[in-house]
Structures are given as C-alpha cells and as structure tokens.
Amino acid sequence: MTIRLPDAQGALRAYEPRAEPLAVTAGTPFTSRTVFSAAHVVADPFADTTPDGPAAVDWEATLAFRRHLWSHGLGVAEAMDTAQRGMGLDWAGAAELIRRSAAEARSVGGRIACGVGTDQLAAGTPAEVRVAYEEQLAVVEESGAQAILMASRALCAAASGPDEYLEVYGHLLRQAAEPVVLHWLGPMFDPALEGYWGTSDLDAATEVFLEVIAAHPDKVDGIKVSLLDAGREVALRRRLPDGVRCYTGDDFHYPELIAGDVQGFSHALLGIFDPLGPLAAQAVRVLDTGDVTGFRALLDPTVELSRHLFRAPTRFYKTGVVFLAWLAGHQTHFTMVGGLQSARSLPHLARAYELADGLGLFPDPKLAEERMKTLLSLHGVDQ
C-alpha cells in the first residue's frame, strides 16, 4: 500500500509506509547518562475555548504520556517550553501540571524535574522578577520535584546588564532547597530571550553564566544549554566546576554531545526525546555497555527528523511533536493548546510522518497511515 504525500511545491509523491515498527523493549535504569524528555501536554479537544483563552488540558491523556516515558526509564522534564510554556499554557495551567505530574511521578517511581519561570509576570523590575521566580520555585519544591530555573522574558526585558542577572540568580540559588538545573534557552527557541545574561555577545554571556555557577556550585546540579551550537556547548561543559553536569538541549547535535569525547560528555534534557522516547532509551542502554558505535548507529538516523521538526521558526517544533504523538496513538486527536496545530504546513507534517515512519517510531504503522490519510483528506488530498 502507498500513500500520496504533498511536497513543498504542492506536488504529490507516492510513499510506501513501513510494515513493522522498530522493536524496542523496556529495560534496566540508565547507568552512564541522566536523560530527561521534555514532554508535551495534551489539549482537551472538547473544551469551548479560544487561542487566547485559558489552556484546556486533557489531564488523563497528559499523564498517560508521562507514564509512557517513565516506563522506558526516561525522566520527565515538566512544564518546559515543549509543554507550550508562554505559547498557550499560562502559569495557572503550568502550576496544575507540575502538581499533577509530580504526584504521578511519586506513584510510579518516575524521575521528574519541573520548570521554574516568571510567566505570571508580563513585565516588571528585576525585584519583581525575583518575586515571580520565588513563587514558582515554591510550587515546584512543594511538589517534591527538582527545579529547573528557566530563562525569563521579563528579566531579559527589565535587566540593564549582567549585574541584574547575577543578583536575581544568586538570590534564587541561595534560597533553593536542593541543587537546581540552570536553563539557557536561546532566541531561536524564544525571540524574546535575545541578549540573555545581559549581552548579545555569546562569549560575554557565557562568562556571566559561568560566574553565576561558580558563585554557587553546590546549588547547581547542572546546566541545560539550548543554543543549537555543539562547539559552544562542548567548550562550556569543559569549564564547569566538578560535580556540575551539562544537559544538552541541542536538538541538532545530541548524538555526538551525549556520546562525548575523552574530556567528557553531556547528559540530556531534550524536546526531541518526546517522540523518540523508546528509541532514545534503547540507544542510551547500548551506550551504558560502552558501545558508542552501537549508540550512534541507533541515534544518528534520528537527527534528520529532529532537524526537520526544529527548523526555523524553531519555537513551532511543538506542532510536530504533538502531531507525531497523535500518529503514534498516544492521543486521540491532533488538537493543541492555543490552536498551535496550525503552526506548521501540511507538507511539513507530511515529511515528519515520512521520516518518523522510516525510523519505525509508530507502534502501529497502519494506525499512523490511516490518521495521516485522514489529515490529508481534510486538506483536500485524495488517496
């Protein structure tokens, strides 16, 4: 059987779907790397809401997807940008998500870390930004989850230079109950974060970032770097204090960064590990045996799909992530918080289907094919 898929010029091409999925099985916990999947939220398709209204979340489907990730040994990075923080999911929804997911993690023994930001604050002074961070940090710590200090749009807008970043982050780290992960999210993921750490010069910004860490190494479990620059990440991780980990957030170069070199490696906290979860887990278990070649053989072929999903405008990668979750049977619909299902074109989604199917990511390839044909039909593409 073949399916006709549209290309960027509107021409249709025949594609023969894969007959069987990639064989993956759950296994033992990882021993060589700490790996988090930044997980998406499942919208409630029956909620009578609008793109600018409060997020309507299908809580059971959302938690079921997290149980899927935990079942393969992955940690869940909750309420991150993959969950549409600042792109449909407001702080009230994120707080509820954190509480529910942390409780679910305790019930199944899953690892969880949650995003701490300032998205309840549209704008304010650095002091007001600090208070907003404190409110969210309290929610995460009360839930029992590890905190990930995310980049703040409000701080980026309010700070006049590096000193405000040093003061705000220093205060937060001093009061954090447990070591946190510091997240440096680049402007390709969120244009409002241009000039984070007080400068648009990435070399100078790196020095500010390292100064924050050096002042409080006992309060920093690790850093998550999402700049899509492998060389910069490697150079940065080599300068980290002993005991501070680097979690790659580079969805373009993750196989080589996780594999590492003789001077070190990156752990992982990745949005692409939402659709790649079982395959990524299998690859890490191969790496645990010391088989770097086998690890790369499994993970390298996934990079083309990841680069496709995360291509500019990168912030809309969430659409492809949710689309693949629908095709894979993890949810019953392709509806997103804020109506973001419309953020990518039909040719873009068709190519995502083709690449994911070629990797064997769909547990039921026939179901994925039927759903893809349904989407095509809705867009006027007859089979």
N, C-alpha and C positions, 0 to 999 in steps of 0.2 A: 504494500500500500504506500502511496505517496501523498504528500500534502503540498499545496501550492502556496509559496511564501512570497510576499512582496519585498522588493529591494528599495533602496532609497530613491530610485527614479520611477517607482511605481510599476515596474515590470515584475511579472510573476515567474518564479522558478520552481522546479519540482524538487522536493526533498523527501528522501525515504527515511522515516523515523527508525530509531534503534529498536530492536525487538526485545532486548532484555536490559534491565538496569545493571549498573556496576554492583558487584557483590560486595557488600560491606556488613560487618558484624560489630556489635559492641564488644569491648574488651576491658582490659585492666586499666587502672588510672595511669595517666601520663607520669613519667619519671624524669624526663630531661627538659621539658618546657612547661610553662604555665600558659594555658591557652583559653582566652575568652572569645565568645562570639557575641558581638553587639547585635541584639535581637530586635526585630520589628514588632510593632503592635498590629493586631487585627481589628479593623474597624467593624462597627455594628452596622450592617447594610440596611437595617430596618428603622434606624433612628431617623426621625424627622428633623434634620439639622442642615446647616449650610456650611460652605467652606470657611466662613469667618466666625462660625458659632463654636461652642464648646465641643471638644472631641468626644465622640461617641465610640466607646471601645467594647468589643466583644471579649469580656474578661475570660470566659472559659476557653475560647479558642486561643487567646493570647497566652494563657498559662499552659495550655496543652503544647504549644510550640516550644515553650521553655522546657517542659518535661522531655520533649524530643531531644533537645540539645543536651540536657543533663544525662540522658540515657546513653549517649555516646561518649560521655566523660568530659564534655566541654563545660567550661564555666560560662555564665551568662553575665554580660555587661549590660546592665539595665538602665533604661531611661537616658540613653545616649542619643546622638543625632540620628542613628538608624531608626530609633523609635519616634522620629519626627519631632524631637525637641526643637521648639522655635519654628517649626514648619507644620503646624496643625495641632500638636499636643502642647497644651499650656501647662503651667506649674501645677494647677489643681489636679489635672489628669496624670501628670508625671508622679506626683506625690502618692496618688492612689495606686499607680502602677508599681512604685517602689514598695509600698506596704504589702500589696498582694503578692508580688513576686518573691519578696524576702520571706514571707510566711510559707510560700510554696517551696522555696529552696530548703527551708528548715525541715519541712515534712518529708522531702525526698533525699535529703543529704547532698543537695547540689551547691556548687560554689557560686557566689553572686557578689558583684560589685556594682554600685549604682552611681549615676551621675549627679554631681552637685553643681548647680549653676546659679544664675541670678535672673532667670527668665520671668519671675514675678514682677520684676522691676523694668519698666520701659526705658527709663533714664534716671540718672541721679549722680550725686557726688561720689567720690571714692569711698567716703564713710558710709553712705547709704548702700553702696555696692557690697561693702563688707558685711553689713547687717543682713542683706538678702542672702549672701553666701552662708552666713551663720544659721539662718532659718532652715535652709535646705540641708546643711550638714547635720543639723539636729535630727531632722526627719530620717536621714539615711542611717545615722548612728543608732537611733532608737529602734530602727527596723532590724538591727543586727548585721547589716551588710557592710562591706568595705566601701569607703568613699573614693570616688574619682572626682577630683576638682577640675571641672571643665572650664574652658575659656569663656569669658563673659563679654557679651556685646556691650553691656552697659559700662563695664570697666574700660573697654577699648575706647569708647566714646568719651568717657569722663577723664581719663588719665592724661596728663600733660607730658609725661615722660616716664622713664623706668622707675623713678622713686616711688610713685604710687603703687606700682605692681609689687615692688619689694615690701612695702608696708602692708598692703592688703594680704598678700600671700603669707608673709611672715606671721601676721596675726592669726590667720586661719591654721597654719601649721602648728603654732604654739598651743592652740586650744584643741586640736584634733585628738581624740581619744586613742586612735590607732593610726599606724602609718597609712598614708593615702597614695593614690596614683595621681600624678600631675599630668594633665592632658593639654598638649599644644596642638590645637586644630588650626590648620592653615586656611587662608582665604579662598582656596579652591573649593573647600567644603562649605565655607560661610563667608561671603564677601565682607560682611560687617566686622570681621576679625582682622582686616588688613592693618598692619602696624602693631600687632600684639607684642607685648613686652616693652612697648614704648618707642618702637622704631620699625621702619620698613626695611632696614638693613638686616638681613637674616643673620649675618655674622655677629652684629652687635646684639641682636635679640637673643641669640644663643648664649652670649656671655651673661645677660640678665637672667635668663632661665637657669643657667648653671649656678649663678650667685644665690638664687632662691634655694636651690637644692643644697648647696654647700653650707648654708647657714643652718639647715635643719635636716641633716641626712638621716637622723633617727626617726623622723616623722614622714619620710618619703619611701614607700615600698618600691615605687618605680615611676617611670615616666611613659606616657603614650605619645608617640610622635606621629602626626598625620600631616606630613608636608609633601608626600609623594616624591621624595628626594633621597634615594638609597644612600648615596655618598655622604650626605649631611647627617643622616641617622647613624651611620657607622662611626663617623667622626665624633658625634655627640656621645654615643654609648661608651666609647673608649675613654671618655673623660669623666664618667660618672663615678662618684665615690663607691668604695667597696660596699656591697650589700644592696645597692640601688639598681633595680632592674630596668631594662629598656623593653617596653612592649611595643612592637611595631604596629602602627596603624596605616601602613603603606600598602594600599590595595593594588599597587602596580608591581611591587618588587618583593612581596612577602616570602616566596620560597627561599630566595638567596639570603634574606635577612634572618629568617628563622634558622636556616641551616648554619649560618655563621661562618667564621673562619678561625684560624688558630688563636686570634686575640679575643674571641668572644662571639656572642650571638644575641639575637633578640627573641624575647617571648612574643606572645601575640595577643592583640585585642583588636579584632577586625570585623568590619561590617560584611565583608565577603564570606566570612565563615558562618553567616546566617544561611545562605543557600548551599554552601559547601560543607556544612557541618559533619555529616557522617564520613565523607571522603577525607576531609581535613583531619578528623580524628584518627582515621586509619593511617594516614601519612605520618602523623606525629608518633604513633605507636611503632611504626617502622623506624623512625628516627631514634626512638628510645633504645633500639637494639644497636645503634651505632651505624646503621646502614644509611648514610647520607645519599648515596646514589639511588637507592630504592625510594627514599623520601622525595627526592626531586622528580623521579620518574612518575610518581603519583600526583604531585602538586604542580609541577611546571605546566602541564597541559591545561590547567585551570586559569592560567593568567590571561589568556585571550578573552575568556568570558568576563573576568573581573575588570579588565581594562575597558571592555565594551560597556559594562554596567556603570562604571565610574567615569566615563568620558565626560568632557565638559558639556554643559554645566554640571560639574561633579555632584553638587548638592542634590540633584534629582535621581541619584542612584537608588534611592529608596523605592522608586516605582518599579524598577527591575527586580529588586529583592522580593517585594510583595507579589509581583507577577509570577515569579518562579515558585513561591510558596503555594500559590493557587494551583499552578500546573502540577505541582508535586503532591497535591491532595492534603496539604496542611491546613487549608481553609476552603470554605465552600464558595467563595466569591472573589472577584478582583475589584474590591472597593477599598479606598484608603481614607484615612483621616484627612480632612481638608480637601477632599476631591483630587488628591495628588495622583490618582491613577491616570489622569490626563496629561501628566508632565512629560511623558515620552511618546514618541511617534509609533505608529503601527509597524513600520519597517524596523525600528529599533527593537521592539518587543519580539518581532519575528526572528531577528538574528539572535536575540537572547535565548529564545526557545531552541533554535537550531544548535547553538553552542552547548547549552545545558544538556540537551538530549544526546548530543555526541559524546559527552562525558559520562553518560549513564546516570545522571543525577535524579531522574524521576523514578520513584519506586514502582509506579505503574505507568509505563510508557504509553499504553493505549489511552488511559485517562488523560494524560497530558496532551496527546494528539487530539482527542475529542474536544478538550477545552480550548486548545489553540484554534481548532476549526470553528468553534462557536464564536470566538473573538473575531476571527476573520470574517465570518458571515455577518456579524453585526456591523462590520465596516464595509460590507458590500462585496467581499471577495468570495465568490462561489467556488466550490471544490468539484 
